[in-house]
């Protein structure tokens, strides 16, 4: 949902915003604190739609005494999460130089006792539907802390995802983390990836994407794995998730919302998953999308979500904490703020030990 302008309730879509190469990271202030020091038994997964990685590649922060990149500063301020899932990185699949620069920024000036990170990418490879700005559209990347990397069994890019929107990370703990930049529904045309012929709209493609993600998650659950869907899902689920208004026009947005809620939360044959922010914080109003060019809090939506298999809540009760970093500092150069979840890894260790003794 990246756009520098407030969305109108009557618009059918928004234009793709260019990579914000000239946008600066806000100055750090004394009153903005980091997330608190985590428990050693927690698996912490952060997500952030960065709307382009350009500002994260600065060699150093001009307002800081150290030489950390903005990306490294973010990781340090939030106590080195094991995963940082980025969406809308806006890197061309051919641009290996920027991919290397992002890897370097994640590890810039790392002290000997600080962790390092490896980055996995999924970038557009659809020659008909992901061509804007020289192919610098969409794209996801996941930073994985190296001292946790041994727990990673596999990372894969689903064959059905040609726009660079999905990374699937399977862990040896019986967990799967799916970093996703979900399709934004608009009336713009969608072209067949093989022929280039128009075969509907981006609204139609969004509904197909919902089904593909549901099928992926259900298949993983049926194999005995717990699923974590995290990222920009481009859906505000309910009235409480949009301020001052929830988008209801054109009517296709209502249909997209109903389809998402049915498939992932309410439908008997769906995922029956848990929205962890609502699970932990009830009706608290926090938002993840804050468009630029508007006063903070004037127009915002909760469209970035963390959705987990119900088994992670009942019976495991594995979700320890979750929150949205709903402040201008953490929004940085983007139009989305980060969000995160912490899982109690001791629960998975105990479960593995019990399985081994059976």
Secondary structure, 3 states (H helix, E strand, C coil): CCCCCCCCCCCCCCCCCCCCCCCCCCCCCCCCCCCCCCCCCEEEEEEEECCCCHHHHCCCCCCCCCCCCHHHHHHHHCCCCCEEEEECCCCCCCCHHHHHHHHHHHCCCCCCCCCCEEEEEECCCCCCCCCHHHHCCCCEEEEEEHHHHHHEEEEECCCCCCCCCEEEEEECCCEEEEEEECCCCCCCEEECCCCCCEEEEHHHHHHHHHHHHHHHHHHHHHCCCEEEEEEECCCCCCHHHEECCCCCCCHHHHHHHHHHHHHHHHCCCCCCCEEHHHHHHCCCCCCCEECCCCCCCCCEECCEEEEECHHHCCCCCCEEEEEECCCHHHHCCCCECCEEEEEEHHHHHHHHHHHHHC
